[in-house]
Amino acid sequence: MTTFFKVLAIVFGILFLVSAGLQFNDPDPLVWIIIWGLAGIIAIAVAFNRISYTIPLVAGILALVGFFYTYPEKFEGFEIGAGDMNNIEEGREAFGLLIIAIVMLLLAFRGWMVKRSKV
């Protein structure tokens, strides 16, 4: 794994773990602590070549499905007080899942390319 992707995976792994720690005031904290925590653990494991590229691939696909499932019917932004709080909360959760999906799929693609070049 090149230095760029290793640093990228570590940085996002740390950011995901910090995000897990910030979920204590969420209406459903346990679900989001698990989601962000697993994303952080997977990213750090990828950085140190401890798991196959299929794990971040599956995590990325699940996060992308979660994005479409969680996306509110009427997106009203992220700012509190700018609209219905439920829509804002769902929008934040959906885009958090989209960030996880993008990072996981990028790491999976990189792992697939590395594996493919060795064959």
C-alpha positions in Angstrom: 0.0 0.0 0.0 1.4 3.3 -1.0 2.1 5.9 1.7 -0.7 8.1 0.5 -3.4 5.4 0.9 -1.9 4.3 4.2 -2.1 7.8 5.6 -5.6 8.3 4.1 -6.8 5.1 5.7 -5.3 6.0 9.1 -6.6 9.6 9.0 -10.1 8.5 8.1 -9.9 5.6 10.6 -9.1 8.1 13.4 -11.9 10.5 12.2 -14.4 7.7 12.1 -13.4 6.6 15.7 -13.7 10.2 16.9 -17.2 10.4 15.2 -18.1 7.2 17.1 -17.2 8.9 20.3 -19.3 12.0 19.5 -22.5 10.0 19.1 -23.4 10.0 22.8 -26.0 12.8 22.3 -27.6 11.2 19.3 -31.2 10.0 19.6 -30.0 6.5 18.8 -26.4 6.5 19.9 -25.6 2.8 20.1 -26.4 2.2 16.4 -24.2 5.1 15.2 -21.4 4.3 17.6 -21.2 0.8 16.2 -21.4 2.1 12.6 -18.7 4.7 13.0 -16.6 2.5 15.2 -16.6 -0.4 12.7 -15.8 2.0 9.8 -12.8 3.3 11.9 -11.6 -0.2 12.7 -11.9 -1.3 9.1 -10.0 1.7 7.8 -7.1 1.2 10.2 -7.0 -2.5 9.5 -6.8 -1.7 5.8 -3.9 0.7 6.5 -1.9 -2.1 8.1 -2.9 -4.8 5.6 -4.7 -6.8 8.2 -7.9 -7.5 6.2 -8.9 -8.4 2.6 -10.3 -5.7 0.3 -13.6 -7.5 0.3 -14.4 -6.3 3.9 -14.3 -2.6 3.0 -16.1 -3.4 -0.2 -19.0 -5.0 1.7 -18.9 -2.2 4.3 -19.0 0.4 1.5 -21.9 -1.2 -0.3 -23.8 -1.5 3.0 -23.1 2.1 3.8 -24.2 3.2 0.3 -27.5 1.2 0.7 -27.9 2.8 4.1 -27.4 6.3 2.5 -30.3 5.7 0.2 -32.4 4.1 2.9 -31.8 6.9 5.4 -32.0 9.9 3.0 -35.0 12.0 4.0 -37.9 12.6 1.7 -37.3 16.3 1.9 -33.7 17.3 2.4 -33.6 20.5 4.4 -29.8 20.9 5.0 -27.7 20.2 8.1 -28.3 23.4 10.1 -30.4 23.1 13.3 -33.3 25.5 13.1 -33.4 25.6 9.3 -36.2 23.0 9.0 -37.8 20.0 10.5 -35.3 18.4 13.0 -36.1 14.9 11.9 -35.3 15.7 8.3 -32.1 17.4 9.3 -31.1 14.5 11.5 -31.8 12.0 8.7 -29.9 14.1 6.3 -26.9 14.2 8.6 -27.0 10.5 9.1 -27.4 9.8 5.4 -24.4 11.9 4.4 -22.3 10.4 7.2 -23.1 7.0 5.6 -22.2 8.4 2.2 -18.8 9.5 3.6 -18.2 6.1 5.0 -19.2 4.5 1.7 -16.9 6.6 -0.4 -13.9 6.0 1.8 -14.6 2.2 2.1 -15.2 1.8 -1.6 -12.0 3.8 -2.4 -10.0 1.6 0.0 -11.5 -1.5 -1.4 -10.8 -0.4 -5.0 -7.2 0.3 -4.1 -6.9 -3.1 -2.4 -8.4 -4.8 -5.5 -6.0 -3.0 -7.8 -3.0 -4.0 -5.6 -4.1 -7.6 -5.5 -4.8 -7.6 -9.3 -1.3 -6.3 -10.1 0.3 -9.1 -8.1 -1.4 -11.8 -9.9 
